Amino acid sequence: MSDLGDFTDFDDEGEADDAASATPPVDSTDETVEDTDDGFEDIEATPAGADSGLGVLSAADGLRISEEAEECHLQAYVTAANRSAVRIGKYLLVPYPDGERLFCRISALEYAQEFRADDATEIHARRAMRQQGIDEQDFKFMAELDPVAVLYQDGDELKRRMTDRVPKPETVVREATDKSEIKTGLKIPEDGVFLGHLSVGGEKVRTSAEPPTIDYRLKDDYDDGDPLVFRHTLVAGGTGSGKTHSSKNVLRQYLGRTYEMTDGRSPELAVVQFDPQDEYAQMHDDNPKLTDEFARRCEREGVAYGGYDDTIAFVPKVAGTEYNASHHRAEQVEFTIPFSLVHENPWLIAGSSLNDNQYGALVNTFLERFEREYGESGTYDQFLTFLDDPALKEELHEAGDVHEATFDAVKRRVRGFGAVFDQDARPITDQISQLVRDGGLTVIPTYHITDSRTASTIVLAVSSLLIDQKLSNDPTYDRIKETPLVLGMDEAHNFLTDADSVQGRKVIGKFTEAAKQGRKERLGLYLITQDPQDIADPVFKQINTTMVLNLGDEDAIKAVNIPSNLESKVPYMEKGQRVVYSPDNSEPVELIGLSTCVTRHGRD
């Protein structure tokens, strides 16, 4: 080994002896290096010649397993030939003498001095600059390990349990390359909805199996609780991170799947997707960029692909706008929002400016009286005419029911919805059998609606109709009640923000209740946002599965509440990379989604 006396002297020009500087590093263990497919280089030591790990556990600073994660201390010495291939986040296995294995991940890497010598000197620096690399054996390369689980055999089944025993010093540590060991160690289900492939640092985890990648599945059966689709999903990512691409791929996997209802039937899942950018109706069409080889890989891994025929674009009819779609071939059906829906959800015309007193007058006086006089078929225009009656204002004021100022405030603030209600199209309530279909994808585009308040009113009116019928014990539309349903909402932060207004509180209350009752009623929320910090906390707390793509905003990253070791990776993720945090499904992991969208995507 080198020490200060081994360095070649420098002459006046600072040149070292050529022979000394050209001497390659010498491995004193006389080991030979053999390349393998797993990304590491296996060491075949002589004379034993049987070792195939990347290093051994070191007890130099102690080995400790604790109930408290921060008190655990496991370190592995990594041999010189393996060091360039070791990465933070890699999954490793440490065997116990009885055949059980400790499954762990690398959480930190460091070089430590092998000998008591100062390498921050001119001589050391100049010698290193002249050599082709450094002498690795002058340093210890230590990998700090986080224990994840103990793997053990129970008959023919591989199982996991919490870490409860410490491995022995100098135990050989190897990379986990068996698909069953990795899936069991991370608690990833064998079957379920495909979300992507397991990765570390942006590279897919490779195994000795065929295919060599590890598919990540979201639990989708009733064997251990409820399918996670009905415990709600949040997709968070910045502009250009691949949110829509990823969501199309995920939703395509759900289409065609069946779910058992409380009455024993197992209909196919229906999806209703609100679409502010007019992209999801393309799921009707095949992706022309999808190659035959990609299709074969999808088939091998059980990934659904191709356009979905039962896709309908339900287009809201809005005065002064026209929907033109040449980028998809899905059937288009127009609808309008009938004013009758306001009787069930008065906050639809409350806007964000009515106070509690004004809202009470709207609900308990104006709408109630209007319904008595005009019936449930009364229109929005008739309601405005009803409020324009000066005799009504005087009567309510003299009776002490509604003050004149309150009357004027309500009358003023319920205006401006003329483009929304009762347009020249069939009411949505007359088309429920098309809106919600067993196995059907309904897309409601709002891209053609330029007024944000109009678009919000339509989205909230339809979503409230679906939620109310799902949660009702006496529904008007049995089709909604009896069909498993996913309610997808892109740009969810525009609708589910925590606002100090009557409308805001009503919306959040409705969606929170929907989230709480989702498992029982077979209703799943699929929320997509670039501003997760704006999603109201009562709704956010009900989300079980969070997929986080690239986010650059610190507040947004903090809001998604993922483990710190993955949180730090989020700003550096490439398009399609994501963190999945689903405590009831698996350990928090990093994934890479499919590079090709399984349906048509983009305006090309």
N, C-alpha and C positions, 0 to 999 in steps of 0.2 A: 504493500500500500504506500501511497505517496505521503510524504510530509515535507516540511520546508527544505530539508536537506536534499530532497530528490529533484528539486527544480533546477533547470539549466540556468547558468548565469547569463545575463544580458550584456552584450558588448556596448561600446559607447553609442552606437547607432540604435541600440534597443533591439537588436536582432538576436533571437535565440538560435541555438544549434539546430540545424535542419534535421538531423537524425533524431534528436530528442523530440522535436515538435511533431515529427511525422509518426511517432510511435503510437499505434492504436491502443485503445483501452484493453486491458487484459482481464478476463474473467477467471479469477483464481479458483472457482469451483469446477472448472473444466466441464462446462455444460454445453450441450448442443442445442440449437434453436430450431424448432420445427413449426412452420406456419400451419394454422388451422382455420377452418371456416368460421369460427365463432368470434373472430375479431381480435383474439389474443394470440400470443405466440406461446405454445406449450414448451416447457423446459424438460428435456430428457437428461437427467443428471447421471453421470457415471460415478461409481459402477452400478448403482441400484437401477437407474433407468426407468422407473415406473411413475415418477411424479408427473402430474399433468395440471397442477393448479397454477395460480398466479403468484402465490406467496404463502406465508404462514401467519397465524395469530401470534402476536407479541405480547408478553406479559411484562415488558420492561417498565411500563408505567401502570401495570395492573390490568386485570380483566374484570369487568363488573357488569352484572345484569341487575337492574333495579325496577321496582314498580313505577318509579318516576323516570320518565324518558330522559330528562336532562341529566340524570345521575348515572346513566349507563355509560360504560367506557369499554369500547372494543376497538383494537387497532390491529391491522395486518401489515406485516412487512412485505412489500412487493419486490420481487426479484428484478434485476436490472433489465433483462430482456423483455419483460412484460410492461414496463412502466409507460412507454409511449402510447399504449393502447388503453390504459385505465382512464375512466372518466367518472366524474361525479354523477351519481344517480344510477350507476350500473348495479344490477342485482347479483348478489353472491350467495353461495351456500357454504356453510361450515358444518361438517359432520360431527356427531357425537359418537362415542364408542359403540353404543347399542343400535346404531343405524338411523336414529332420528337426525334431523338436519335443522340448523338455524338458518332461516331465510332472512337476509339483510340487504341493505343498500349502502353504497358508498356516499357518505355525506360530506367528507372533506379529504383533501390530499395535501401532503406536506413533505418537503425534504428536510431531513435533520442530519446534523453532522455525525459522521461515523467516529471521528477522532477529535480530540480537543485541539483544534487548530483554527487559526483565523484565516478564512478564505477571502476576506475582503481586503486584499493587498494588491499592490502593483504587480508583484511577481505572478500571483495567481491569475490576475486579470489578463496580463499579457500572454501568459502561456495558453489560457483558454481561448484567447482571440486567435492564436496561431494554429490551434489544433482543430480537427474536425469533430467538434462536440467536446463534451467533458467526460471525465472518467466517472461513470455512474457509481462505481464501487467506493468512491470516496465519501458517499452520502447514503443515508438510509432514506428510502422512500416509503412513507407510511400512509396507509389509507384508514381513515376513521369510518367505522361502520355503525349504522343505525339498525338495531334488531327490529324486524317486522313481525315474524311469527316463527313458531316451531312446527316443522312438518313431520308427520308420523304416519305410519301405515296402519290402517284398521281393516284387516282382511285384505280385500282387493282394492280398497279405496284409500286414496291419499287424502289426509285431512290436515287441518291447521289448528293451532291453539296459541294462546298468548305466550310470550317468551317468559319462561319460568326456570331456566337453568343456564349456567354459564359453560361455554365450551372450554376445552383444555388448551393450555398454551402449546404453541408450535403445531397446532392442527392445520393441515393444508386447506387453504381457501381457494375455491374455484368459482368461475363464473357460472351462473345459472343459465343453462342452455336447453333444459327440458321444458317443453310447453306446459305439461301437466304440473310440474313443480312451480313454475312462474305463476300460472293462473291460480293454483291453490294458495301460494304464498301471498298473492295480492287479493285473494278472495274474488276473482273475476269469474262470473258464471260461464259455464261451458256453452249454454244456449241462451238465446234472447235476441234483442234488437241490436244490430251491428252499428257501432258508432265510429270505428276507426281501428288503427293498429297501434299497439303499445310501442312507445318510443322513449328514448333517453337523449336529451340534448339535441333534439331534432333528427335523430337517426333511429330507424326502426330497430327494435330488439329482435335479434336473430336467434333461431333455435336450430336444433339438429333435425327437426321434423320437416315434413313437406305439406303445405307451404311453410317456409322458414319463419314467417311472421306470426305474431300473436294477435288474434282478433279480439277486440274488446266488445263485450256484449252487455246489454242492459237487461236486467231480470224482467221477464215478461210472462210469468205464470203465477199460479195461486198456491204453489207448494209451500212457500215460505212467506206468507203475507200476500200483498196485492201487487199486480204488475205496476212497475214504477211509472208507467205512462200516466196513471191516474194519481200519482203523487207529485206530478208537475215538474216541468223542465224550464230552465232559464238559459238562454244562449246570449252571452255578452261578448262584444267585440267591436273594435273601432272600424272606421270606414276602410274598406279594402281588405279586411281581415278574413273574409270568406264566410260571413254569417249566413248569407242566403244560399250559397253553394252547399254549405254543411247542412243547413236546415232542410233543403230539398232532399239531400241524400238520406237524412234521418227519417223524415216524414214518408219518403217512398218505402222505407222498410216497414212502417206501421200499416200502410195500406194493404188490405187483403188479409190481415190477421184477425182472428176471432177472439172474443172475450165473453166469458160466461156472465150472464145477468142473474139477478136475484130470482127470476122465475124459471131458471134452468136452461133458457135458450142461450145460444152462443152465436149471435150475429157478428158480422164483420164490422170493424171500426169505421166510423165516419169521421172525416176531418173537415172543419170549416176554418179556412185561413184568411184572415184580413191582410190585405196586400197594398200598402201605400205606394209601392214602386212598380206595381204591375209586372211581377216576375214569376209568380207561382203558377199561373195558368199554363205556363210553358211545360209544367210537369205532365201535361197531356201528351207531349211529343217526345219522340226519341231524340237522343243527342247525336247529331251527325258526327261529332268528334269522338264518339265512343268506338274504339277499335274492336275487332274480333278477339284479339288476345286479351283485352281488358274484360270483355264479356265472359270469356272462358275462366278468367281468374275469379270474377264475381260468382260464377256458377260453382266453382270449386269450393268457395268459402261461404256459400249460402247467402249471398248478397243480392237482394232484389234490384233489378235494373230495367231500363227501358221506359218509354212513355206510359202513362196510366190512362187507359181509355175512359174510365168513368170519372172524368174531370169536367166540371161545369164552371164557367165564369158567371157568377151572379152579379150583374152590373147595376148599381144604384142609379135610378133615373133622377137627375138633378137639373132643375131649370137653368138654362143658359150654358149647359155643358154637353159634350158629346164624347162617347167612348169609341175610340178607333184603335183596333188591335190587329196588326198584321204580323205580329211576332209569335203568335200561337194559333193552333187550330182547334182549341177547345170550344165546345158549344157555349153560346152566350145567351143569357136569360136576363131580361130587365125586371126590376122590381122597384116598388116605392114603399116608403114607411107610412103606414096609416096613422092618422092622429089618435086613433083608439089606443095605441100603445102608450100614449102619454098618461092615460088614466091609471095604468099600473106603475108607471115610472115618471111621475111629474117632474122630476129633476132634469128630464131631457130638455125641457124648455126653460129651466131655471137659470141656465148659464152659470157664470161664476160670480155674479154680482148680487143676487138676491140674498138678503139676510134671513135669519130664522123667522122673524116676524112676517116678512113678505112671503116667504115660502109657505108658511102656515096658512096665510090668506089664499094663496094660489091653490093649495091642496084642499083645504077644508071648506072653502067658500066658492071660489070661481069654478074650478073643475067639477066639483060636486053639483053645483047648480046647473052648469052647462050640460052635464050628462042627463040630468033630469029633464031638461027642456028639449035637447036634441037627440038624446039616446047615444049609444056607443058608436053610431055611424057618423056622428058630427065631425066636420072637417076643421082643419086649422083655420081656414079663411072664415068659417062661421064663428069660430071661437073669438077671432079678432073683432068681428062685427058685434058679437055678444058683449065684448068689453067696451066697445065704442058707445054703448047706450048710456047717455047721461042720466037717465032715470034710475038705472041700476046703481050708479055711483052714489046718487043722492039717497036712495033707499037704504043702501048698506051703511052709509055714514050716519043717517038719522037713527038707524036701529042699533048703532054702536058695534056693528059686526066688523067693519073695515073702515079705517080712517081714510079720509080723502087723499092724504099724502101717500099712504100705503097703496091705495087703489092706483094712483097715477104711476107709482114706481113699478108695480107689477105690470101694468098695461104697457109701459115703456120698454120693459126689459124682456118680455116674452115675444117681442117682435123680432123679425130678422130670420125666421125659420121657414119662410115661404118657399124656398127652393128645396126644402127637405121633404115636407109632408104632402101626401095626396097628389103625387104627380101622375102623368099620363102613362101608367104602367100598372101591372097587376100588383096588389099589395103583397108584401112578403108573407103575411099570415095566410094567404090563399095558396102559397107554394111551398108549404112545409115539407111535403113528400119529396120534392125535388131538392130543397135546401139541405135536408138531412136524409141521407140514403145509406143503407147498409153497404159498406165498402166504398162509398163515394167520397171524392174530393171536391169540395165546394170552395172556390176562391172568390173573395169579394174585393175587387180592386177599387181603390179610391184615388189613384194617381190623376185621374181626369178632373177631380174636384179641387178647384184652386182655393176655395175658402176653407181654412182649417176648422172653423167652428162647425161648418156644415159636415165636413168629413168626420169629425169627432162624434157629432150627433148620430150619424148613420152607424158608425162602428159600435157605439154604446147602445143604440137601440136594438140592433140585431143580437149583440152579445148578451144583453139583458134579457131579451126574449128567450134565448137558449138556456141561460142560467136559471131564470125563473121557472121554466118548464121542467128543467132537470131536478130542481130542488122541491118542486111542488108535490104535495100529497094528493092533489086533485087536479092534474094537469089538463089543459084544454087540448093539447096536441100530444097524444100518446106516442107518436112517432119519435119525438125528441126524448121523451122519458125512457123509452124502451130500446134506444140505440146507444151503444158505447160511443163516446164522442171526445174528440180532441179539439179544443178551441185554440187556434194559433193566432197570435197577435204580433205582427212586426211593428217596430218602433213603439213598443209597449210603454216606454217612458212618457209618451205623449198622452196616454189615457189613464195610467195608474199611478200618477204622481200624488204625493201626500199634499193636499191643498186645504187651506183653511177656508172652505166655502161649503155651502149646502151640497152643491153638486159633487164636489170632490169627496166629501165624507160619504155620500150615498154610493158613489161608484166604488170607492175602496171597501166599504162595508159589504157590498154585493159580491165583489170578487174575492174578498177574504172568506166569506161564507161558502162561496163556490169551491175555493181551494180546500177548506176544511172538510166539506162533504164529498169531495171528488172521489175518494176511494169507494164510498158506499154507492154513489150514484153513477159510477163509471163515467166520470167527467174529468178530463185532463186538460190542464193549461200548458200551452207551449209558448213562452214569452221570449221575444227576441228584442234586444236593445243594445245601443251603444253607450247608454248612460245608466248603468245599473244602480248608481247612487240615487237616482230619481224615482226608482220603484218604491212605492210606499212599504214601509217596514212590515205592517200586518200581512201583506201579500207575500213579501219576500220570505218571511219566516216559514211559509208553508211549502216553499220550493225544496224538493228533495235532491234533484239532479241539476248541477250547474256545470255548463260547458263554457269555458273562458278562452276566447281566442285573443289575438293581439289587442292590448289596450295600452295606450300611452299616458292616460290621465291617472295621476296618483290616487285621487279620490275614488275614481271608478274601480281601480284595482283593489283598494282597501274595502270597498263596498261588497265585493263578491265573496269575501270571507273564506278564502282558501288558505291552506297551510303556507307558512312563510317560505319554506324551501321551494315551493312551486310559484308563489307570488312573485319572487324575484325574476322568474323566467318570462313572465307574461309580456313585458315590453319588448323582448327580443324574439318573440315567436314569428316565424315566417307564415305566409298565407296557408291556412289549412291546419296549422298546428294548434293544439288546444290542451288545456288542463281540464280533466273531468273530476269533479268532486261530488260523489254520490255515496254518502256514508252507509246507506243500506244496500249498496251494490258491491263496492270494492274499496280498497285503499285508494287514496288520491293518487292519480297517475297522469302521465303526459301521453298524449296520443297524436298521431298523424292521420288526418282524414284522407279519403280517396282523392287522388289528384284530378280525376275526371268526374264530372257530375253525372249521375246515373240517368238523369233526364235532360232535356234541353235546358240550356242556361246561357243567357246573354242574348243580345239583339243581332248577332251575326246571321 
